[in-house]
Amino acid sequence: MSKKIFVTKATMPDMDEYFKEVEDLWDTHWITNMGPKHNRLEEMLSEYLDIEKENIALFVNGHQALECIIEAFELGTEKNNKGELKNEVITTPFTFVSTTNAIVRKGLKPIFCDIKESDYTIDENKIESLITDKTCAIIPVHVYGNVCNVEAIEKIAEKYDLKVIYDAAHAFGVKKEGVSYASYGDASIYSFHATKVFNTIEGGAVVFKDREMKQTLNNWKNFGITDPEHVEYIGGNAKMNEFAAAMGICNLRHIDDNIKKRKIIYDKYIERLSDTEGLLLNNVEGKESNYAYFPIRIDKTNVSRDELFEELEKNKIYSRKYFYPLTSQYDCYKDEFDSSQTPIARNIAEQILTLPIYPDLALEDVDRICDIICKKLK
Ligand SMILES: Cc1ncc(COP(=O)(O)O)c(C=O)c1O
């Protein structure tokens, strides 16, 4: 009987390494509230991302990081005279529901822009036509480790005086000629969820340009408390605890190795699947990537994406229809948004499947997965 293979597997350090890292917590009993490990991880991440420590704040997860930075920019505070939400944010529906939910939960209106066939990120040529006098920001999403056209987005944002917040949940560690993408836009949020290339079990971070924001973000994630007798903002609770930070400290020591291992698996998939008729691959050759996901598109008349998904499932291989449906198609949004406005995203969502990829996935398993796919699509 073949074993189950899931689409991802959380990366964990050796047990001994983690235990050594958390041992002193039994002496200090300082297990949350921005303790030494939280601060150490911030330092390590700023080195890794090539930014200053004053430009990063850790969070309990990526979603809270996004909600918090939207709030810190006060994007949702203005209303028009009919009491309707005034501010519009240009974003894409080809993302995890977190992006759209964060925008709506902060009182803003998502305006969905279509994506590019080539890399699934926002089509920068379609942004300008969606800008109105209500537009306050662009929240583009780096997808699967493919980064948006940051230079073009920057030009548009400058021209119309818009904030840019990247949802970089998928793009941890992706660099351009050695320089981290974290330095683009007014801010980028990262997710350190267990399923991501780098994890702190649950966790996230915001990287921001204006270092004055660090204190605001730190206060916001701690109920808005500015000192024991003062609460200046109506903040929430979104602090990363010390056990999570310790997991991050350990995992970050091995990140480069883990990305290299992912690349070997990625290359194997490319080698095995490139010539398969009816399959469209996300070939990152010549681009920098973190090999976070291995998406394929099934563009064939006689076999659907769902049929291939089921065939893999029959063989205990659990791929994921990611992203499907579009966020604009979910029950809570479908009456308000028309997915035919983003036809490329809608078509890709019908075809997409992400295949298992994680650092210790065996190459024989990749072969087995590819054999099943090739046989089904023959
Ligand atoms: C594109 C995207 N945005 C936001 C998030 C939210 O991150 P988190 O799960 O850490 O809250 C995720 C992942 O879960 C994601 O994939």
PDBQT file of the ligand as one rigid body, heavy atoms in Angstrom, charges set to zero:
ROOT
HETATM    1  C1  LIG A 401      -1.670  34.821  -0.056  1.00  0.00    +0.000 C 
HETATM    2  C2  LIG A 401      -1.906  34.700   1.428  1.00  0.00    +0.000 A 
HETATM    3  N1  LIG A 401      -2.254  35.794   2.128  1.00  0.00    +0.000 NA
HETATM    4  C3  LIG A 401      -2.445  35.748   3.457  1.00  0.00    +0.000 A 
HETATM    5  C4  LIG A 401      -2.299  34.571   4.160  1.00  0.00    +0.000 A 
HETATM    6  C5  LIG A 401      -2.606  34.570   5.628  1.00  0.00    +0.000 C 
HETATM    7  O1  LIG A 401      -1.526  34.187   6.412  1.00  0.00    +0.000 OA
HETATM    8  P1  LIG A 401      -1.742  33.473   7.820  1.00  0.00    +0.000 P 
HETATM    9  O2  LIG A 401      -2.269  32.109   7.575  1.00  0.00    +0.000 OA
HETATM   10  O3  LIG A 401      -0.364  33.469   8.416  1.00  0.00    +0.000 OA
HETATM   11  O4  LIG A 401      -2.682  34.311   8.606  1.00  0.00    +0.000 OA
HETATM   12  C6  LIG A 401      -1.922  33.406   3.472  1.00  0.00    +0.000 A 
HETATM   13  C7  LIG A 401      -1.687  32.108   4.103  1.00  0.00    +0.000 C 
HETATM   14  O5  LIG A 401      -2.218  31.503   4.886  1.00  0.00    +0.000 OA
HETATM   15  C8  LIG A 401      -1.745  33.465   2.070  1.00  0.00    +0.000 A 
HETATM   16  O6  LIG A 401      -1.416  32.372   1.372  1.00  0.00    +0.000 OA
ENDROOT
TORSDOF 0
